[in-house]
């Protein structure tokens, strides 16, 4: 088993991505005249945090395995997540059994 680490860029990217996700739904439901407007907006705020954690857990589970399936050259993998694809690049140290995720892209 490998230990999986995340570069700071990964946290920044995910924070940016889910901030946009939250803002989209806040703008959509803000002043919508729906009775449950605040509850809907709060649900999307909570869901954005849950999705961020879900992605990090998924990456950790996939990359902690000894063999990474579907790996393409240069330590890159494409993982299906919900209706999106995650393109992941990482570096690894086989001696210390450590992998560091260097780049992520959500499409």
C-alpha positions in Angstrom: 0.0 0.0 0.0 1.1 3.5 -0.8 0.6 6.6 1.3 -1.1 9.3 -0.7 -0.4 13.0 -0.3 -1.9 16.0 -2.0 0.0 19.0 -3.3 -1.4 22.3 -2.1 -2.5 23.0 -5.7 -5.1 20.2 -5.4 -6.7 21.8 -2.4 -6.8 25.2 -4.1 -8.3 23.8 -7.3 -11.0 21.9 -5.4 -11.8 24.9 -3.3 -12.1 27.0 -6.4 -14.2 24.4 -8.2 -16.7 24.0 -5.3 -16.8 27.7 -4.6 -18.1 28.2 -8.1 -20.6 25.3 -7.6 -21.9 27.0 -4.4 -22.1 30.4 -6.0 -24.0 29.0 -9.0 -26.8 27.6 -6.8 -26.8 30.5 -4.4 -27.4 32.8 -7.3 -30.0 30.5 -8.8 -32.1 30.2 -5.6 -31.5 33.6 -4.1 -34.6 35.7 -4.3 -36.4 32.9 -6.0 -39.5 33.3 -3.8 -39.4 29.7 -2.8 -40.5 28.9 0.7 -37.5 26.8 1.5 -34.9 29.0 -0.2 -32.5 29.2 2.8 -32.7 25.4 3.3 -32.0 24.7 -0.4 -29.0 27.1 -0.4 -27.6 25.5 2.8 -28.0 22.1 1.3 -25.9 23.0 -1.7 -23.3 24.5 0.7 -23.1 21.3 2.6 -23.1 19.2 -0.5 -20.1 21.1 -1.9 -18.1 20.2 1.2 -19.3 16.6 1.0 -18.3 16.4 -2.7 -14.8 17.8 -2.0 -14.2 15.2 0.7 -15.7 12.5 -1.6 -13.1 13.3 -4.3 -10.2 13.3 -1.9 -11.3 10.0 -0.5 -11.7 8.5 -4.0 -8.2 9.6 -5.0 -6.7 8.2 -1.9 -8.4 4.9 -2.3 -7.4 4.6 -6.0 -3.8 5.7 -5.6 -3.1 3.8 -2.4 -3.3 0.5 -4.2 -0.1 -1.2 -5.2 -1.0 -1.3 -8.9 -3.0 1.6 -10.4 -5.3 0.3 -13.1 -5.8 2.2 -16.3 -2.7 4.2 -15.8 -1.4 5.9 -18.9 2.2 7.2 -19.3 3.6 9.8 -17.0 1.5 8.6 -14.0 -1.8 10.0 -15.3 -5.2 8.4 -14.8 -8.8 9.2 -15.7 -11.4 8.3 -13.1 -15.1 8.6 -13.5 -16.7 10.4 -10.6 -20.5 10.9 -10.8 -21.1 12.5 -14.2 -17.7 14.0 -14.4 -14.2 12.7 -15.2 -11.2 13.4 -13.0 -7.8 13.6 -14.7 -5.2 13.0 -12.1 -1.4 13.3 -12.4 0.9 12.2 -9.6 4.5 11.5 -8.8 5.6 8.5 -6.8 8.5 7.3 -4.7 8.7 3.5 -4.9 11.3 3.2 -2.1 9.3 5.0 0.5 5.9 3.9 -1.0 4.6 7.4 -1.3 2.5 9.0 -4.0 1.8 12.7 -4.3 -1.0 14.0 -6.4 0.3 17.0 -8.4 -2.5 18.0 -10.7 -6.2 17.4 -11.0 -8.7 18.5 -13.6 -12.5 18.0 -13.4 -14.3 17.7 -16.8 
